[in-house]
Amino acid sequence: ALGSRERVPGEMRRLFGSKKEEPKAAAAPSLQEASAKIDLQVQSLEDKILQCDVEVKKLVAQGTNPTAKQRALQVLKRKKMYEQQRDQLLGTQFNVEQIAFHQEQAEITMAAAAAMKAGTEALKKQTQTINISTVDELVDDMAEITDEMNAIQEALAQQAGGATDDADLAEEYAKMEEEMALMKLMESGSGLGAASSSAVPVGTEAVPGIPAAAVAALAGAEAL
């Protein structure tokens, strides 16, 4: 009984046949492959059109031969058919290339979107690690350090020994002025000599541009 059971499936396969496996569908060609194939077909049609032109010229050259004329008309009809096929293929090729262009643009857009998404996520993670209060404290610390450095620079720029009294400077300037005037009087001694021999006592005559103290000091020196 067991042997008969094993023979039944085999007999059924022989009677009804086994299920045939469906052939695998061929992979669809890429858009670039389709465009290249269309380009080859267009080139083949271009060659056939040129061949038709050569044949027509030969037939027309035979003159009024009715057979040659009939054959020439057939060749022209075939040429028109080739031209129509060529134009149709060129239109198809344009559509294929347009789809390929849009597909390439879509891939670029998807890549850019993925990169932007990754960059945004990375930026969010980096932002989460930064505390705004920490940044505020850092800015305050920098401002405090800057103020301290400015104060240090101002302290270093101050003159050593304290400020100088304006009165002392004025007195020193007056002494220097008298010394310069005295030097000028000594260089022009002839004028003072004439003044000493005149009726005006020396020291009482004012000299333009020269302090009176300097004139009196020089007159005392001459008297000695």
GULUMMI-152357 format. One line per field, with one value per residue (C-alpha): residue number from 1; residue in three letters; x, y negated, z negated. Coordinates in pm, 1 decimal, decimal comma, padded with zeros to 6 digits. Each point is the difference from the previous one (the first is absolute). Example, Ala and Ser with C-alpha at 12.3 -4.5 7.8 and 13.67 -1.06 7.14 Angstrom:
REM residues 2
resi <- c(1:2)
resn <- c(ALA:SER)
xx <- c(01230,0:00137,0)
yy <- c(00450,0:-00344,0)
zz <- c(-00780,0:00066,0)
//
This chain:
REM residues 224
resi <- c(1:2:3:4:5:6:7:8:9:10:11:12:13:14:15:16:17:18:19:20:21:22:23:24:25:26:27:28:29:30:31:32:33:34:35:36:37:38:39:40:41:42:43:44:45:46:47:48:49:50:51:52:53:54:55:56:57:58:59:60:61:62:63:64:65:66:67:68:69:70:71:72:73:74:75:76:77:78:79:80:81:82:83:84:85:86:87:88:89:90:91:92:93:94:95:96:97:98:99:100:101:102:103:104:105:106:107:108:109:110:111:112:113:114:115:116:117:118:119:120:121:122:123:124:125:126:127:128:129:130:131:132:133:134:135:136:137:138:139:140:141:142:143:144:145:146:147:148:149:150:151:152:153:154:155:156:157:158:159:160:161:162:163:164:165:166:167:168:169:170:171:172:173:174:175:176:177:178:179:180:181:182:183:184:185:186:187:188:189:190:191:192:193:194:195:196:197:198:199:200:201:202:203:204:205:206:207:208:209:210:211:212:213:214:215:216:217:218:219:220:221:222:223:224)
resn <- c(ALA:LEU:GLY:SER:ARG:GLU:ARG:VAL:PRO:GLY:GLU:MET:ARG:ARG:LEU:PHE:GLY:SER:LYS:LYS:GLU:GLU:PRO:LYS:ALA:ALA:ALA:ALA:PRO:SER:LEU:GLN:GLU:ALA:SER:ALA:LYS:ILE:ASP:LEU:GLN:VAL:GLN:SER:LEU:GLU:ASP:LYS:ILE:LEU:GLN:CYS:ASP:VAL:GLU:VAL:LYS:LYS:LEU:VAL:ALA:GLN:GLY:THR:ASN:PRO:THR:ALA:LYS:GLN:ARG:ALA:LEU:GLN:VAL:LEU:LYS:ARG:LYS:LYS:MET:TYR:GLU:GLN:GLN:ARG:ASP:GLN:LEU:LEU:GLY:THR:GLN:PHE:ASN:VAL:GLU:GLN:ILE:ALA:PHE:HIS:GLN:GLU:GLN:ALA:GLU:ILE:THR:MET:ALA:ALA:ALA:ALA:ALA:MET:LYS:ALA:GLY:THR:GLU:ALA:LEU:LYS:LYS:GLN:THR:GLN:THR:ILE:ASN:ILE:SER:THR:VAL:ASP:GLU:LEU:VAL:ASP:ASP:MET:ALA:GLU:ILE:THR:ASP:GLU:MET:ASN:ALA:ILE:GLN:GLU:ALA:LEU:ALA:GLN:GLN:ALA:GLY:GLY:ALA:THR:ASP:ASP:ALA:ASP:LEU:ALA:GLU:GLU:TYR:ALA:LYS:MET:GLU:GLU:GLU:MET:ALA:LEU:MET:LYS:LEU:MET:GLU:SER:GLY:SER:GLY:LEU:GLY:ALA:ALA:SER:SER:SER:ALA:VAL:PRO:VAL:GLY:THR:GLU:ALA:VAL:PRO:GLY:ILE:PRO:ALA:ALA:ALA:VAL:ALA:ALA:LEU:ALA:GLY:ALA:GLU:ALA:LEU)
xx <- c(00000,0:00287,9:00160,3:-00322,1:-00027,8:00348,6:-00082,7:-00316,0:00169,6:00230,6:-00287,0:-00194,8:00297,7:00019,8:-00373,8:-00050,7:00352,3:00199,5:-00042,8:00232,6:00213,4:-00072,1:00298,5:00162,8:-00069,5:00302,0:00131,9:-00121,9:00271,8:00113,4:-00091,1:00356,8:-00004,0:-00333,7:00129,4:00314,0:-00205,9:-00226,6:00306,3:00129,2:-00338,2:-00010,4:00347,2:-00109,5:-00298,5:00223,1:00217,5:-00303,6:-00125,0:00335,5:-00006,7:-00347,5:00131,1:00278,4:-00243,3:-00245,1:00273,5:00108,1:-00355,5:-00074,9:00317,4:-00150,5:-00229,3:-00350,0:00021,3:-00343,9:00136,5:00273,8:-00257,3:-00224,2:00292,0:00108,2:-00345,9:00013,4:00340,1:-00129,2:-00295,8:00239,8:00211,6:-00303,5:-00077,8:00356,3:-00019,7:-00325,7:00149,8:00307,9:-00208,2:-00207,1:00312,5:00151,1:-00314,3:00012,3:00366,9:-00073,3:-00262,6:00236,5:00279,0:-00243,5:-00108,6:00366,4:00069,5:-00291,2:00108,0:00351,6:-00138,9:-00220,6:00301,9:00194,5:-00295,8:-00033,7:00373,5:-00014,1:-00305,4:00171,2:00311,9:-00206,0:-00189,4:00323,5:00147,3:-00309,8:00006,7:00370,4:-00065,0:-00279,2:00229,7:00270,9:-00249,7:-00126,8:00350,6:00021,8:-00179,5:-00111,4:00075,4:00354,4:00038,3:-00130,1:00246,7:00279,3:-00089,9:-00013,9:00337,8:00152,1:-00140,1:00138,5:00342,7:-00000,7:-00079,8:00278,5:00250,2:-00099,6:00046,3:00343,1:00101,5:-00112,6:00195,8:00313,8:-00039,1:-00002,9:00317,5:00218,0:00047,1:-00344,1:-00132,2:00209,5:-00124,2:-00095,5:00147,3:00341,9:-00015,4:-00091,4:00288,3:00246,0:-00127,4:00047,7:00360,0:00073,7:-00156,3:00223,3:00308,3:-00079,9:-00057,7:00324,8:00188,2:-00152,8:00104,1:00353,3:00023,9:-00118,6:00227,5:00039,8:-00356,5:00030,7:00331,1:-00168,7:-00283,9:00238,8:00164,1:-00331,8:-00186,2:-00246,1:00120,5:00076,5:-00274,5:-00276,1:-00017,8:-00224,4:00128,3:-00270,9:-00040,5:00228,9:-00124,5:00093,8:00155,6:00242,0:00091,9:00061,9:00212,8:00213,4:00036,0:00121,5:00254,0:00128,3:00027,2:00221,4)
yy <- c(00000,0:-00232,2:00070,1:-00073,4:-00333,6:-00095,0:00089,7:-00211,3:-00344,0:00116,5:00129,7:-00321,9:-00204,9:00208,2:-00034,3:-00369,3:-00128,6:-00192,6:-00370,3:-00190,6:-00268,5:-00345,7:-00156,7:-00278,8:-00342,4:-00164,6:-00302,7:-00323,8:-00193,5:-00324,7:-00332,3:-00046,0:00343,2:-00075,6:-00332,3:00164,6:00270,6:-00262,4:-00190,6:00309,1:00050,4:-00363,7:00031,2:00312,9:-00185,4:-00289,9:00243,3:00147,6:-00348,5:-00084,3:00329,4:-00084,7:-00335,0:00174,7:00249,3:-00272,4:-00201,5:00305,5:00075,9:-00359,6:-00003,9:00273,3:-00259,4:00088,5:00370,1:00080,3:00287,8:-00221,1:-00265,6:00249,4:00132,5:-00354,5:-00076,2:00312,3:-00098,6:-00348,1:00155,7:00218,6:-00304,5:-00184,0:00299,7:00000,6:-00371,4:00039,4:00280,8:-00210,9:-00299,1:00220,4:00149,4:-00345,3:-00107,5:00316,2:-00056,7:-00354,8:00125,5:00265,4:-00252,2:-00239,8:00271,3:00084,7:-00366,5:-00023,6:00324,1:-00135,6:-00321,6:00201,1:00199,6:-00321,8:-00147,0:00310,6:-00002,5:-00368,7:00057,1:00290,4:-00210,3:-00290,3:00234,0:00147,4:-00347,3:-00122,7:00295,4:-00053,9:-00369,6:00083,5:00234,2:-00264,3:-00263,7:00224,0:00024,8:-00380,8:-00166,5:-00357,6:-00092,2:00127,1:-00220,6:-00302,0:00064,2:00032,4:-00333,6:-00167,2:00144,2:-00127,1:-00349,5:00001,3:00112,5:-00273,9:-00266,7:00125,5:-00007,8:-00357,9:-00103,3:00162,9:-00178,7:-00335,4:00059,8:00085,9:-00309,6:-00240,6:-00205,0:00111,0:-00246,7:-00155,4:-00299,9:-00313,1:-00338,4:-00246,8:-00289,2:00164,6:00048,8:-00365,6:-00116,0:00221,5:-00127,2:-00364,7:00070,0:00156,6:-00299,8:-00242,0:00204,3:-00001,4:-00379,4:-00056,8:00193,0:-00214,0:-00321,5:00120,5:00078,6:-00351,4:-00184,0:-00304,4:-00105,1:00023,2:-00192,8:-00288,0:00012,2:-00019,3:-00318,9:-00178,7:-00214,7:00281,6:00209,8:00361,1:00230,3:-00257,8:00021,5:00273,6:00213,3:00136,9:00380,3:00041,3:00024,7:-00293,0:00234,8:00125,8:-00360,4:-00094,4:00306,5:-00074,4:-00368,4:00097,4:00228,2:-00284,8:-00235,7:00243,6)
zz <- c(00000,0:-00080,6:00333,2:00186,0:-00180,9:00112,8:00360,8:00013,6:00006,6:00275,0:00209,6:-00056,1:00116,8:00312,7:00066,4:-00087,1:00031,7:-00254,4:-00058,4:00225,2:-00157,9:00131,9:00171,4:-00192,2:00140,0:00151,4:-00179,3:00150,3:00180,8:-00150,3:00155,9:00118,9:00167,6:00165,7:00132,3:00136,8:00172,6:00156,3:00115,7:00182,3:00167,6:00110,6:00149,0:00190,1:00142,9:00100,9:00197,1:00172,2:00092,9:00159,0:00189,6:00132,8:00125,8:00189,9:00156,6:00103,6:00170,1:00198,0:00109,4:00096,1:00208,0:00223,5:00158,0:00123,2:-00079,7:-00155,4:-00208,3:-00143,9:-00081,7:-00179,9:-00200,9:-00082,3:-00138,0:-00217,2:-00133,1:-00083,1:-00181,7:-00198,6:-00077,3:-00140,5:-00219,1:-00134,4:-00068,7:-00193,7:-00208,0:-00065,8:-00112,0:-00231,4:-00154,7:-00049,8:-00186,3:-00211,8:-00073,0:-00111,3:-00244,5:-00134,9:-00051,3:-00168,3:-00242,7:-00066,9:-00072,3:-00245,1:-00163,9:-00047,3:-00145,2:-00237,3:-00119,5:-00060,3:-00188,8:-00216,5:-00076,4:-00091,5:-00220,6:-00178,0:-00056,4:-00134,2:-00233,5:-00134,6:-00044,1:-00183,5:-00238,0:-00069,9:-00063,3:-00243,6:-00193,0:-00016,0:-00112,2:-00278,4:-00143,6:-00033,7:-00292,9:00058,5:-00362,0:00047,4:00304,7:-00192,5:-00281,5:00251,6:00158,0:-00342,6:-00094,1:00322,3:-00063,1:-00356,2:00118,6:00265,7:-00261,8:-00224,9:00285,6:00085,5:-00362,3:-00005,9:00319,7:-00138,6:-00320,4:00193,4:00216,4:-00297,4:-00063,2:-00285,3:-00292,2:00010,2:00192,1:00059,4:-00131,9:00273,2:-00200,9:-00007,2:00374,3:00055,0:-00218,2:00183,9:00333,5:-00113,2:-00103,2:00335,9:00172,7:-00193,7:00081,4:00369,5:-00007,6:-00185,8:00263,2:00273,1:-00183,8:-00044,4:00370,5:00087,5:-00252,7:00218,1:-00056,9:-00374,1:00006,8:00174,9:-00244,1:-00299,1:00129,8:00054,1:-00251,6:-00076,0:-00291,1:00084,8:-00111,3:00044,6:00382,4:00131,3:00286,1:00230,0:-00013,6:-00303,8:-00360,4:-00225,6:-00256,5:00261,8:00098,7:-00363,1:-00060,1:00300,8:-00100,1:-00344,7:00158,3:00219,4:-00295,0:-00182,5)
//
